[in-house]
Amino acid sequence: MNFRAFLIKYAEIGIKGKNRYLFEDALMKQIRRALRRIEGNFKVTKEDGRIYVMAEDDDFDEEDVYSALQHVFGIQGICPMLQVEDEGWEKLCETVVSYMKETYGEEENYSFKVQARRARKNYPLNSNEICYKMGEAILNEVPNVHVDVHKPDVMLHIEIRQKINIYSKTVKGPGGMPIGTNGKAMLLLSGGIDSPVAGYMIAKRGVVIDAVYFHAPPYTSERAKQKVIDLAREVAAFSGPINLHIVNFTDIQLAIYEKCPHDELTIIMRRYMMKIAQDLAEKTGCLALITGESIGQVASQTMQSMAVTNEVCTMPVYRPLVGFDKQDIVEISQQIGTFETSILPYEDCCTIFVAKHPVTKPYLKIIKRSEQNLNGVIEELYETAINTVETVWCESEA
């Protein structure tokens, strides 16, 4: 059976209070944005806690609809459905029996249960009566089926509203909250596996994402830069368009390399990255920074290192992967489609200037004392880096 109507189910939005409509409206906006990327004309509407997607013609692919909507945070499930006018009980029974035969076959052996919801209270049958009578009609007209109220193979939903909704399948959505309902944050995006996943996870909570990438030409190539742009576009398939701010970090790194102890290079460079990221975040209306750090994964991600890095920031730093194993992160990156790009062998600026034996338990006083070696040099380099930022608009090409 080909469906032209889809019921959009959400989860967390349903527990919101009087401002629930704001979340519903944000979700509808993101649904429309996602559907514009595929062939077909669609109408997105809202009615009494239900969001519907209606195809206005037959010029679309149903699988494309599922694929597009599975990139929209806030959607718990996508239910292909029949939506029919109320033309009386006998006509409804005929429609439901036809739906069951076309969807599951006339000779298949399976169990079912009818779940009815009567939102329109003037309907002549109550919910229990609808379940009982419709189950009876299906048993009489569809061979080889039986009722199982505990673990049915098919859960048939019938909703009596202004129109009548009939559905039994749910395509899983990504969950989360609609983009734009929880502020904006700045992602420190490298070319690795972790940071795109971190951006995805924070975006899933409804946060708009900007990103900053630290480029170090000629030590990092244009291919490395393009790799990060590609990663931003892949994350943007879920988060919506991302402004990627590309910072030329070469001169700052060289100054740190020349004037600071080499075992402290990674920590001091990381501190300046966080300073620059915060400056850009404040200029662009972001409320927090996002990193892909996980405790103990590398030298700059020990508890002591992260504490020293955090000291330069006044805004919150979100680390959604902080307790994840590497394999957990890899699996998510594979699910969201960033893994293959992340493992391309192009260097980032951190790997180029990494020390042979980096300090893993830095002391803040010692790091600050080493940073004093940069006085009189770093200020101008810092201003130049901030003032020469290149911003690239990254939108999903899917």
TAQUI-V100847 format. One record per pair of residues at least 12 apart in sequence whose ideal C-beta (glycine too) atoms are under 8 Angstrom apart, sorted by the first residue. I is the first residue (numbers start at 0). J is the second residue. Records with the same first field share a line. If there is no record, write none. Layout:
I->J  J
//
This chain:
0->98  101  102
1->57  61
2->61  79  80  81
3->53  54  57
4->51  52  53  54  79  80  81  82
5->51  52  53  64  68  77  78  79  80
6->49  50  51  77  78  80  164  166
7->26  30  49  50  51  52  68  74  76  77  78  172
8->74  75  76  77  78  169  172
9->22  23  26  50  73  74  75
10->75  174
11->73  174  175  176
12->26  73  176  177
13->48
21->180
22->73  176  177  180
23->45  50
24->45
25->73  177  178  179  180  205
26->50  71  73  74  177
27->43  45  50
28->177  179
29->71  72  73  177  178  179  239
30->43  50  52  68  71  74
31->43
32->239
33->67  68  70  71
34->52  64  67  68
36->67  395  397
37->59  60  63  64  66  67
38->58  59  60  63
39->54  55  56  58  59  60  63  64
40->54  55  56  58  59
41->53  54  55  59  64
42->55
46->160  161
47->118  160
49->158  160  164
51->82
52->64  68
53->82
61->79
64->77
65->77  170
68->170  172
69->170  171  172  173
70->173  236  237  395  397
71->172  173  177
72->173  174  175  176  177  178  202  203  205  237
73->172  174  175  176  177  178  205
74->172  173  174
75->171  172  174
76->169  170  171  172
77->169  170  171  172
78->156  166  168  169  170
79->166  168  170
80->164  165  166
81->94  98  164  165  166
82->162  163  164  165
83->162  163  165
84->162  163
85->122  159  162  163
88->123  124  132
91->133  157  163
92->132  133  136
94->165
95->133  136  137  155  157  165
96->136  137  140  141
98->165  167
99->111  137  141  144  153  155
100->141
102->167  168
103->153
105->141  142
106->142  143
107->143  144
108->143  144
109->143  144  152  153
110->144  145  146  147  150  151  152  153
111->134  137  144  145  146  147  151  152  153  154  155
112->134  146  147  148  151  153  154  155
113->129  130  133  134  137  155  157
114->130  154  155  156  157
115->127  129  130  133  156  157  158  159
116->156  157  158  159
117->129  159
118->158  159  160
119->159  160  161
122->159
129->157  159
133->155  157
134->146
137->155
153->167
154->167
155->167
173->203  237
174->203
175->202  203  204  205
176->203  204  205
177->205
178->202  205  206  207  238  239
179->205  207  239
180->205
181->204  205  206
182->206  207  285  286  287
183->206  207  208  209  283  284  285  286
184->201  206  207  208  209  280  285  286  287  288  289  317
185->209  210  211  276  277  279  280  283  285  287  288  289
186->198  201  208  209  210  211  241  288  289  290
187->210  211  213  272  273  276  288  289  290  291
188->210  211  212  227  230  231  243
189->212  213  227  291  347  349
190->223  226  227  230  341  343  345  346  347
191->291  341  347
192->291  328  329  332  337  338  341  342
193->291  292  293  296  320  328
194->289  290  291
195->230  233  234  291  332  335  337  341
196->291  320  328  331  332  335  337
197->289  290  291  317  318  319  320
198->210  234  238  289
199->234  237  238  331  335  337
200->319  320  331
201->289  317  319
202->234  237  238  239
203->237
207->238  239
208->234  238  239  241  289
209->241  242  243  244  279  280  283  285
210->231  234  241  242  243  244  393
211->243  244  245  246  275  276  279
212->224  227  243  244  245  246
213->246  248  272  275  347  348  349
214->245  246  247  248  249  348
215->247  248  249  252  348  351  352
216->247  249
217->249
218->249  252  346  348  351  352
219->345  346  347  348  351
220->345  346
222->343  345
223->345  346  347
224->245
226->340  343  345
227->243  245  347
228->243  391  393
229->340
230->337  340  341
231->243  391  393
232->393  394  395  396
233->335  336  337  340  395
234->335  337
235->393  394  395
236->335  336  395  397
237->335
240->392  393  394  395
241->392  393  394
242->283  390  391  392  393
243->390  391  392  393
244->279  283  388  389  390
245->388  389  390  391
246->275  279  384  385  388
247->384  387  389
248->272  275  348  384
249->348
250->380  383  384
251->268  271  377  380  381  384
252->268  348  351  352
254->373  376  377  380
255->267  268  271  352  373
256->352
258->372  373  376
259->369  370  372  373
260->369
261->354  355
262->354  356  357  358
263->354  357  358  361  365  366  369
264->352  353  354  357
265->298  299  349  352  353  354  357
266->299  304  307  308  357  358  361  366
267->366  369  370
268->348  349  352
269->299  304  308
270->307  308  310  311  366  370
271->377  381
273->288  308  309  311  312  316
274->311  312  381
275->381  384  385
276->288
277->311  312  313  314
278->385
279->385  388
280->314
281->314
285->314
286->314  315
287->314  315  316  317
288->312  314  315  316  317
289->316  317  318  319
290->316  317  318
291->318  320  328
292->305  318  320  321
293->318  320  321  322  323  324  325  328
294->321  322
296->325
298->357  358  359
299->349  357
301->359  360
303->359  360  361  362
304->358  359  360  361
305->318
306->363
307->361  362  363  366
310->363
//
